[in-house]
Amino acid sequence: MGLGLADEVPVTRHVLVRSSGRSELVPESVLPLEADLHDALARNPELLPTTDLGLGRVAVVGRESGLASGYADLILVDDAGQLCLVEVKKEGNPDTRQVIAQLIDYAAALWGKSVEEFEKTVVEPFLQAESEAGAGSLDDLIVGQLAPAEAENEAEGVGPTGIDLRNSLEAGSPSRHVNSPGPCPGDRQRFAS
């Protein structure tokens, strides 16, 4: 008997990885917990479709950041000083509207803050939790993650990233994007930013 369209057959998806002239087919693997996806994105923010979101290279500056309206999963800043809020949700969370409202609440909690307030409430707790106390300041953290290209252009507190971040925070002009890909068999996680 043949399978009907309504029958779901699990299909293993693969990714072709090319490196140093070699190719390897790697099967998809599941990240069983939301925290695992947090870890993966915090360690590898390049997994986020930043170019599609109008962002440059990004640096993680906050994780589980306590804001007035709750805890933002990840807060990133790009090389032009734009903020990116990432909220991770497991597959099956049907209320996209609630996730969008959550992100808007987080953005509102950041809107109007000075860079100094942003450092105190977002960056310093992140540095303490990540044991990156040597990074010192927001500029040091960004330069450390985006170096060496940024290192030549940044000056203590007055680099282009710091100036643009100041404008983003104080003027309240964040860009808003929500990534919520359609359901795919086998998907375990979703994220919005």
Secondary structure, 3 states (H helix, E strand, C coil): CCCCCCCCCCCCCEEEEEECCEEEEEECCCCCCHHHHHHHHHHCHHHCCCCCCCCCCEEEEEEEEEECCEEEEEEEEECCCCEEEEEEEECCCCCHHHHHHHHHHHHHHHCCCCHHHHHHHHHHHHHHHCCCHHHCCHHHHHHHHHCCCCCCCCCCCCCHHHHHHHHHHHHCCCCCCCCCCCCCCCCCEEEEC
